[in-house]
Amino acid sequence: MVAEGNKVAISVTTHGTNTGPLVGLPAFGRLETPVPPTGKSVTGSGMYIFTVSDGKIEKFAVELDQIGMLRQLAWTFTPPQSNIGTGIQA
């Protein structure tokens, strides 16, 4: 945990087991079809950043390594095709 001014940052590590289906991941194109549970254990990491005012949390932001977790569940990712150098405009 680190604090400076009205900001507090906390690094977190989570542990869990994938016991239910994964749904609602539109960024990975898998929104419509739930991915079945794997039963695999995973460890995740992340960062919470809090803004504090008068001793109360005013707002917070969360960054989680979702791709790292999904890779532990054997997901694979294919980067989008690049149009660089092909003369094709996006």
N, CA, C and O atoms as CSV, one atom per row, in Angstrom:
chain,resi,resn,atom,element,x,y,z
A,1,MET,N,N,0.853,-1.171,0.000
A,1,MET,CA,C,0.000,0.000,0.000
A,1,MET,C,C,0.899,1.234,0.000
A,1,MET,O,O,1.887,1.309,0.730
A,2,VAL,N,N,0.525,2.195,-0.839
A,2,VAL,CA,C,1.255,3.449,-0.924
A,2,VAL,C,C,0.227,4.573,-0.888
A,2,VAL,O,O,-0.818,4.495,-1.533
A,3,ALA,N,N,0.539,5.622,-0.123
A,3,ALA,CA,C,-0.362,6.770,-0.056
A,3,ALA,C,C,0.437,8.051,-0.253
A,3,ALA,O,O,1.533,8.215,0.283
A,4,GLU,N,N,-0.142,8.950,-1.033
A,4,GLU,CA,C,0.463,10.256,-1.233
A,4,GLU,C,C,-0.645,11.249,-1.522
A,4,GLU,O,O,-1.468,11.029,-2.410
A,5,GLY,N,N,-0.667,12.334,-0.778
A,5,GLY,CA,C,-1.742,13.308,-0.942
A,5,GLY,C,C,-3.075,12.653,-0.631
A,5,GLY,O,O,-3.245,12.048,0.428
A,6,ASN,N,N,-4.020,12.775,-1.554
A,6,ASN,CA,C,-5.342,12.171,-1.339
A,6,ASN,C,C,-5.517,10.850,-2.101
A,6,ASN,O,O,-6.643,10.381,-2.272
A,7,LYS,N,N,-4.409,10.246,-2.561
A,7,LYS,CA,C,-4.465,8.982,-3.302
A,7,LYS,C,C,-3.868,7.852,-2.476
A,7,LYS,O,O,-2.859,8.022,-1.793
A,8,VAL,N,N,-4.516,6.694,-2.557
A,8,VAL,CA,C,-4.018,5.475,-1.913
A,8,VAL,C,C,-4.030,4.377,-2.977
A,8,VAL,O,O,-5.052,4.141,-3.621
A,9,ALA,N,N,-2.892,3.709,-3.157
A,9,ALA,CA,C,-2.789,2.624,-4.135
A,9,ALA,C,C,-2.514,1.319,-3.402
A,9,ALA,O,O,-1.676,1.260,-2.502
A,10,ILE,N,N,-3.228,0.283,-3.800
A,10,ILE,CA,C,-3.088,-1.029,-3.170
A,10,ILE,C,C,-2.898,-2.074,-4.262
A,10,ILE,O,O,-3.695,-2.158,-5.197
A,11,SER,N,N,-1.850,-2.860,-4.140
A,11,SER,CA,C,-1.624,-3.978,-5.043
A,11,SER,C,C,-2.292,-5.205,-4.434
A,11,SER,O,O,-2.149,-5.471,-3.241
A,12,VAL,N,N,-3.027,-5.952,-5.265
A,12,VAL,CA,C,-3.755,-7.115,-4.758
A,12,VAL,C,C,-3.389,-8.370,-5.534
A,12,VAL,O,O,-3.044,-8.311,-6.714
A,13,THR,N,N,-3.470,-9.496,-4.856
A,13,THR,CA,C,-3.322,-10.810,-5.471
A,13,THR,C,C,-4.546,-11.617,-5.070
A,13,THR,O,O,-4.900,-11.677,-3.892
A,14,THR,N,N,-5.184,-12.231,-6.041
A,14,THR,CA,C,-6.375,-13.026,-5.771
A,14,THR,C,C,-6.132,-14.472,-6.181
A,14,THR,O,O,-5.337,-14.757,-7.077
A,15,HIS,N,N,-6.822,-15.364,-5.516
A,15,HIS,CA,C,-6.743,-16.787,-5.833
A,15,HIS,C,C,-8.165,-17.319,-5.919
A,15,HIS,O,O,-9.021,-16.913,-5.134
A,16,GLY,N,N,-8.429,-18.211,-6.850
A,16,GLY,CA,C,-9.760,-18.782,-6.963
A,16,GLY,C,C,-9.766,-19.986,-7.879
A,16,GLY,O,O,-8.756,-20.345,-8.483
A,17,THR,N,N,-10.936,-20.598,-7.964
A,17,THR,CA,C,-11.135,-21.753,-8.835
A,17,THR,C,C,-12.297,-21.462,-9.756
A,17,THR,O,O,-13.354,-21.021,-9.303
A,18,ASN,N,N,-12.117,-21.703,-11.052
A,18,ASN,CA,C,-13.146,-21.451,-12.055
A,18,ASN,C,C,-14.208,-22.547,-11.976
A,18,ASN,O,O,-14.069,-23.608,-12.585
A,19,THR,N,N,-15.282,-22.271,-11.209
A,19,THR,CA,C,-16.340,-23.261,-11.006
A,19,THR,C,C,-17.626,-22.940,-11.759
A,19,THR,O,O,-18.556,-23.746,-11.772
A,20,GLY,N,N,-17.683,-21.774,-12.383
A,20,GLY,CA,C,-18.887,-21.399,-13.119
A,20,GLY,C,C,-18.534,-20.932,-14.514
A,20,GLY,O,O,-17.366,-20.667,-14.801
A,21,PRO,N,N,-19.528,-20.825,-15.393
A,21,PRO,CA,C,-19.255,-20.404,-16.768
A,21,PRO,C,C,-18.823,-18.943,-16.828
A,21,PRO,O,O,-19.256,-18.124,-16.017
A,22,LEU,N,N,-17.968,-18.625,-17.795
A,22,LEU,CA,C,-17.558,-17.242,-18.045
A,22,LEU,C,C,-18.448,-16.687,-19.145
A,22,LEU,O,O,-18.556,-17.269,-20.224
A,23,VAL,N,N,-19.082,-15.559,-18.861
A,23,VAL,CA,C,-19.964,-14.925,-19.840
A,23,VAL,C,C,-19.685,-13.436,-19.873
A,23,VAL,O,O,-19.069,-12.897,-18.954
A,24,GLY,N,N,-20.133,-12.769,-20.925
A,24,GLY,CA,C,-20.059,-11.317,-20.990
A,24,GLY,C,C,-18.675,-10.765,-21.201
A,24,GLY,O,O,-18.288,-9.803,-20.537
A,25,LEU,N,N,-17.912,-11.351,-22.114
A,25,LEU,CA,C,-16.585,-10.844,-22.417
A,25,LEU,C,C,-16.540,-10.351,-23.855
A,25,LEU,O,O,-15.860,-10.950,-24.688
A,26,PRO,N,N,-17.263,-9.253,-24.170
A,26,PRO,CA,C,-17.359,-8.804,-25.561
A,26,PRO,C,C,-16.019,-8.411,-26.163
A,26,PRO,O,O,-15.838,-8.533,-27.374
A,27,ALA,N,N,-15.078,-7.945,-25.357
A,27,ALA,CA,C,-13.774,-7.556,-25.894
A,27,ALA,C,C,-13.048,-8.740,-26.502
A,27,ALA,O,O,-12.176,-8.562,-27.352
A,28,PHE,N,N,-13.396,-9.944,-26.077
A,28,PHE,CA,C,-12.757,-11.142,-26.598
A,28,PHE,C,C,-13.675,-11.892,-27.557
A,28,PHE,O,O,-13.371,-13.015,-27.960
A,29,GLY,N,N,-14.807,-11.268,-27.925
A,29,GLY,CA,C,-15.716,-11.877,-28.883
A,29,GLY,C,C,-16.441,-13.091,-28.349
A,29,GLY,O,O,-16.866,-13.944,-29.128
A,30,ARG,N,N,-16.593,-13.192,-27.053
A,30,ARG,CA,C,-17.217,-14.377,-26.470
A,30,ARG,C,C,-18.404,-13.982,-25.585
A,30,ARG,O,O,-18.578,-14.519,-24.491
A,31,LEU,N,N,-19.204,-13.052,-26.063
A,31,LEU,CA,C,-20.325,-12.561,-25.269
A,31,LEU,C,C,-21.524,-13.507,-25.316
A,31,LEU,O,O,-22.184,-13.719,-24.298
A,32,GLU,N,N,-21.807,-14.069,-26.472
A,32,GLU,CA,C,-23.032,-14.842,-26.643
A,32,GLU,C,C,-22.934,-16.255,-26.075
A,32,GLU,O,O,-23.914,-16.761,-25.529
A,33,THR,N,N,-21.794,-16.892,-26.190
A,33,THR,CA,C,-21.661,-18.289,-25.804
A,33,THR,C,C,-20.876,-18.407,-24.502
A,33,THR,O,O,-19.684,-18.101,-24.483
A,34,PRO,N,N,-21.515,-18.844,-23.404
A,34,PRO,CA,C,-20.776,-19.008,-22.152
A,34,PRO,C,C,-19.676,-20.058,-22.310
A,34,PRO,O,O,-19.857,-21.071,-22.986
A,35,VAL,N,N,-18.546,-19.799,-21.678
A,35,VAL,CA,C,-17.442,-20.756,-21.687
A,35,VAL,C,C,-17.604,-21.634,-20.455
A,35,VAL,O,O,-17.678,-21.106,-19.345
A,36,PRO,N,N,-17.662,-22.949,-20.607
A,36,PRO,CA,C,-17.896,-23.839,-19.466
A,36,PRO,C,C,-16.800,-23.730,-18.411
A,36,PRO,O,O,-15.667,-23.370,-18.730
A,37,PRO,N,N,-17.131,-24.041,-17.146
A,37,PRO,CA,C,-16.118,-24.013,-16.088
A,37,PRO,C,C,-15.024,-25.048,-16.357
A,37,PRO,O,O,-15.270,-26.112,-16.925
A,38,THR,N,N,-13.814,-24.698,-15.932
A,38,THR,CA,C,-12.666,-25.586,-16.154
A,38,THR,C,C,-12.266,-26.353,-14.899
A,38,THR,O,O,-11.622,-27.398,-14.983
A,39,GLY,N,N,-12.652,-25.827,-13.726
A,39,GLY,CA,C,-12.204,-26.436,-12.474
A,39,GLY,C,C,-10.773,-26.080,-12.128
A,39,GLY,O,O,-10.252,-26.542,-11.113
A,40,LYS,N,N,-10.115,-25.254,-12.963
A,40,LYS,CA,C,-8.716,-24.884,-12.733
A,40,LYS,C,C,-8.605,-23.778,-11.694
A,40,LYS,O,O,-9.461,-22.898,-11.602
A,41,SER,N,N,-7.534,-23.843,-10.918
A,41,SER,CA,C,-7.211,-22.778,-9.971
A,41,SER,C,C,-6.413,-21.706,-10.691
A,41,SER,O,O,-5.581,-22.002,-11.548
A,42,VAL,N,N,-6.678,-20.456,-10.333
A,42,VAL,CA,C,-5.969,-19.331,-10.947
A,42,VAL,C,C,-5.504,-18.356,-9.879
A,42,VAL,O,O,-6.061,-18.297,-8.782
A,43,THR,N,N,-4.479,-17.598,-10.219
A,43,THR,CA,C,-3.996,-16.512,-9.376
A,43,THR,C,C,-4.009,-15.252,-10.219
A,43,THR,O,O,-3.487,-15.248,-11.334
A,44,GLY,N,N,-4.595,-14.193,-9.707
A,44,GLY,CA,C,-4.681,-12.939,-10.443
A,44,GLY,C,C,-4.011,-11.808,-9.686
A,44,GLY,O,O,-3.787,-11.890,-8.478
A,45,SER,N,N,-3.696,-10.755,-10.417
A,45,SER,CA,C,-3.101,-9.578,-9.791
A,45,SER,C,C,-3.833,-8.343,-10.262
A,45,SER,O,O,-4.461,-8.335,-11.320
A,46,GLY,N,N,-3.742,-7.309,-9.465
A,46,GLY,CA,C,-4.410,-6.070,-9.824
A,46,GLY,C,C,-3.970,-4.919,-8.956
A,46,GLY,O,O,-3.134,-5.062,-8.064
A,47,MET,N,N,-4.560,-3.763,-9.243
A,47,MET,CA,C,-4.225,-2.536,-8.529
A,47,MET,C,C,-5.508,-1.753,-8.291
A,47,MET,O,O,-6.304,-1.556,-9.209
A,48,TYR,N,N,-5.703,-1.311,-7.059
A,48,TYR,CA,C,-6.810,-0.428,-6.708
A,48,TYR,C,C,-6.222,0.935,-6.382
A,48,TYR,O,O,-5.233,1.025,-5.655
A,49,ILE,N,N,-6.819,1.995,-6.910
A,49,ILE,CA,C,-6.385,3.353,-6.597
A,49,ILE,C,C,-7.595,4.110,-6.069
A,49,ILE,O,O,-8.596,4.283,-6.763
A,50,PHE,N,N,-7.475,4.554,-4.827
A,50,PHE,CA,C,-8.559,5.262,-4.154
A,50,PHE,C,C,-8.242,6.748,-4.065
A,50,PHE,O,O,-7.090,7.126,-3.856
A,51,THR,N,N,-9.256,7.590,-4.223
A,51,THR,CA,C,-9.155,9.019,-3.931
A,51,THR,C,C,-9.949,9.259,-2.663
A,51,THR,O,O,-11.134,8.932,-2.586
A,52,VAL,N,N,-9.282,9.838,-1.660
A,52,VAL,CA,C,-9.888,10.012,-0.337
A,52,VAL,C,C,-10.110,11.496,-0.072
A,52,VAL,O,O,-9.254,12.326,-0.377
A,53,SER,N,N,-11.267,11.820,0.498
A,53,SER,CA,C,-11.589,13.190,0.884
A,53,SER,C,C,-12.286,13.168,2.237
A,53,SER,O,O,-13.281,12.463,2.407
A,54,ASP,N,N,-11.792,13.911,3.177
A,54,ASP,CA,C,-12.353,13.971,4.538
A,54,ASP,C,C,-12.465,12.582,5.160
A,54,ASP,O,O,-13.442,12.281,5.846
A,55,GLY,N,N,-11.462,11.735,4.919
A,55,GLY,CA,C,-11.430,10.411,5.520
A,55,GLY,C,C,-12.362,9.392,4.874
A,55,GLY,O,O,-12.512,8.282,5.384
A,56,LYS,N,N,-12.989,9.759,3.755
A,56,LYS,CA,C,-13.899,8.843,3.073
A,56,LYS,C,C,-13.428,8.619,1.638
A,56,LYS,O,O,-12.810,9.491,1.028
A,57,ILE,N,N,-13.732,7.439,1.117
A,57,ILE,CA,C,-13.389,7.141,-0.279
A,57,ILE,C,C,-14.346,7.902,-1.178
A,57,ILE,O,O,-15.560,7.704,-1.129
A,58,GLU,N,N,-13.784,8.768,-1.995
A,58,GLU,CA,C,-14.571,9.586,-2.914
A,58,GLU,C,C,-14.769,8.872,-4.251
A,58,GLU,O,O,-15.850,8.922,-4.837
A,59,LYS,N,N,-13.714,8.208,-4.726
A,59,LYS,CA,C,-13.812,7.430,-5.948
A,59,LYS,C,C,-12.667,6.427,-5.979
A,59,LYS,O,O,-11.694,6.549,-5.234
A,60,PHE,N,N,-12.801,5.429,-6.857
A,60,PHE,CA,C,-11.719,4.466,-6.994
A,60,PHE,C,C,-11.668,3.924,-8.410
A,60,PHE,O,O,-12.657,3.938,-9.144
A,61,ALA,N,N,-10.491,3.450,-8.767
A,61,ALA,CA,C,-10.275,2.830,-10.075
A,61,ALA,C,C,-9.644,1.470,-9.844
A,61,ALA,O,O,-8.888,1.282,-8.891
A,62,VAL,N,N,-9.953,0.522,-10.717
A,62,VAL,CA,C,-9.447,-0.839,-10.584
A,62,VAL,C,C,-8.833,-1.261,-11.912
A,62,VAL,O,O,-9.428,-1.063,-12.972
A,63,GLU,N,N,-7.656,-1.836,-11.850
A,63,GLU,CA,C,-7.019,-2.444,-13.015
A,63,GLU,C,C,-6.694,-3.874,-12.642
A,63,GLU,O,O,-5.959,-4.119,-11.685
A,64,LEU,N,N,-7.245,-4.832,-13.399
A,64,LEU,CA,C,-7.011,-6.249,-13.139
A,64,LEU,C,C,-6.389,-6.902,-14.370
A,64,LEU,O,O,-6.721,-6.549,-15.502
A,65,ASP,N,N,-5.499,-7.839,-14.150
A,65,ASP,CA,C,-4.874,-8.571,-15.247
A,65,ASP,C,C,-5.807,-9.700,-15.681
A,65,ASP,O,O,-5.594,-10.862,-15.337
A,66,GLN,N,N,-6.837,-9.343,-16.436
A,66,GLN,CA,C,-7.820,-10.324,-16.873
A,66,GLN,C,C,-7.237,-11.279,-17.908
A,66,GLN,O,O,-7.561,-12.466,-17.905
A,67,ILE,N,N,-6.384,-10.775,-18.789
A,67,ILE,CA,C,-5.787,-11.654,-19.790
A,67,ILE,C,C,-4.887,-12.687,-19.121
A,67,ILE,O,O,-4.870,-13.847,-19.532
A,68,GLY,N,N,-4.143,-12.284,-18.103
A,68,GLY,CA,C,-3.306,-13.235,-17.372
A,68,GLY,C,C,-4.137,-14.343,-16.745
A,68,GLY,O,O,-3.745,-15.510,-16.771
A,69,MET,N,N,-5.286,-13.981,-16.180
A,69,MET,CA,C,-6.165,-14.980,-15.579
A,69,MET,C,C,-6.733,-15.922,-16.646
A,69,MET,O,O,-6.743,-17.140,-16.468
A,70,LEU,N,N,-7.201,-15.347,-17.751
A,70,LEU,CA,C,-7.793,-16.152,-18.809
A,70,LEU,C,C,-6.768,-17.091,-19.443
A,70,LEU,O,O,-7.116,-18.202,-19.842
A,71,ARG,N,N,-5.529,-16.666,-19.539
A,71,ARG,CA,C,-4.489,-17.548,-20.086
A,71,ARG,C,C,-4.257,-18.746,-19.173
A,71,ARG,O,O,-3.959,-19.843,-19.648
A,72,GLN,N,N,-4.394,-18.538,-17.855
A,72,GLN,CA,C,-4.277,-19.660,-16.923
A,72,GLN,C,C,-5.411,-20.670,-17.121
A,72,GLN,O,O,-5.276,-21.844,-16.778
A,73,LEU,N,N,-6.521,-20.200,-17.676
A,73,LEU,CA,C,-7.659,-21.086,-17.963
A,73,LEU,C,C,-7.572,-21.661,-19.371
A,73,LEU,O,O,-8.539,-22.233,-19.875
A,74,ALA,N,N,-6.410,-21.508,-20.004
A,74,ALA,CA,C,-6.096,-22.058,-21.322
A,74,ALA,C,C,-6.779,-21.326,-22.476
A,74,ALA,O,O,-6.922,-21.890,-23.561
A,75,TRP,N,N,-7.204,-20.074,-22.259
A,75,TRP,CA,C,-7.726,-19.292,-23.366
A,75,TRP,C,C,-6.556,-18.916,-24.257
A,75,TRP,O,O,-5.430,-18.750,-23.787
A,76,THR,N,N,-6.831,-18.785,-25.543
A,76,THR,CA,C,-5.827,-18.309,-26.485
A,76,THR,C,C,-6.349,-17.041,-27.132
A,76,THR,O,O,-7.558,-16.835,-27.241
A,77,PHE,N,N,-5.441,-16.208,-27.552
A,77,PHE,CA,C,-5.810,-14.919,-28.126
A,77,PHE,C,C,-5.103,-14.740,-29.455
A,77,PHE,O,O,-3.901,-14.981,-29.563
A,78,THR,N,N,-5.839,-14.323,-30.456
A,78,THR,CA,C,-5.276,-14.040,-31.764
A,78,THR,C,C,-5.353,-12.540,-31.989
A,78,THR,O,O,-6.442,-11.966,-31.996
A,79,PRO,N,N,-4.201,-11.899,-32.173
A,79,PRO,CA,C,-4.239,-10.454,-32.409
A,79,PRO,C,C,-4.957,-10.136,-33.717
A,79,PRO,O,O,-4.961,-10.953,-34.639
A,80,PRO,N,N,-5.559,-8.961,-33.801
A,80,PRO,CA,C,-6.237,-8.583,-35.043
A,80,PRO,C,C,-5.221,-8.445,-36.179
A,80,PRO,O,O,-4.046,-8.163,-35.947
A,81,GLN,N,N,-5.691,-8.646,-37.394
A,81,GLN,CA,C,-4.828,-8.490,-38.563
A,81,GLN,C,C,-4.464,-7.024,-38.729
A,81,GLN,O,O,-5.290,-6.142,-38.493
A,82,SER,N,N,-3.251,-6.772,-39.128
A,82,SER,CA,C,-2.785,-5.414,-39.370
A,82,SER,C,C,-2.916,-5.078,-40.848
A,82,SER,O,O,-2.642,-5.908,-41.715
A,83,ASN,N,N,-3.335,-3.862,-41.115
A,83,ASN,CA,C,-3.396,-3.378,-42.493
A,83,ASN,C,C,-2.159,-2.580,-42.863
A,83,ASN,O,O,-2.076,-2.062,-43.976
A,84,ILE,N,N,-1.201,-2.469,-41.963
A,84,ILE,CA,C,0.003,-1.666,-42.204
A,84,ILE,C,C,0.785,-2.273,-43.361
A,84,ILE,O,O,1.074,-3.470,-43.378
A,85,GLY,N,N,1.114,-1.439,-44.308
A,85,GLY,CA,C,1.925,-1.856,-45.447
A,85,GLY,C,C,1.148,-2.583,-46.534
A,85,GLY,O,O,1.745,-3.047,-47.506
A,86,THR,N,N,-0.183,-2.694,-46.390
A,86,THR,CA,C,-0.971,-3.416,-47.403
A,86,THR,C,C,-1.673,-2.475,-48.374
A,86,THR,O,O,-2.190,-2.905,-49.406
A,87,GLY,N,N,-1.687,-1.192,-48.037
A,87,GLY,CA,C,-2.416,-0.231,-48.866
A,87,GLY,C,C,-3.897,-0.207,-48.545
A,87,GLY,O,O,-4.642,0.572,-49.140
A,88,ILE,N,N,-4.343,-1.043,-47.615
A,88,ILE,CA,C,-5.751,-1.079,-47.218
A,88,ILE,C,C,-5.965,-0.101,-46.077
A,88,ILE,O,O,-5.221,-0.106,-45.097
A,89,GLN,N,N,-6.985,0.739,-46.208
A,89,GLN,CA,C,-7.294,1.682,-45.133
A,89,GLN,C,C,-8.333,1.082,-44.213
A,89,GLN,O,O,-9.269,0.417,-44.657
A,90,ALA,N,N,-8.153,1.331,-42.900
A,90,ALA,CA,C,-9.092,0.802,-41.911
A,90,ALA,C,C,-10.356,1.598,-41.885
A,90,ALA,O,O,-11.262,1.293,-41.109
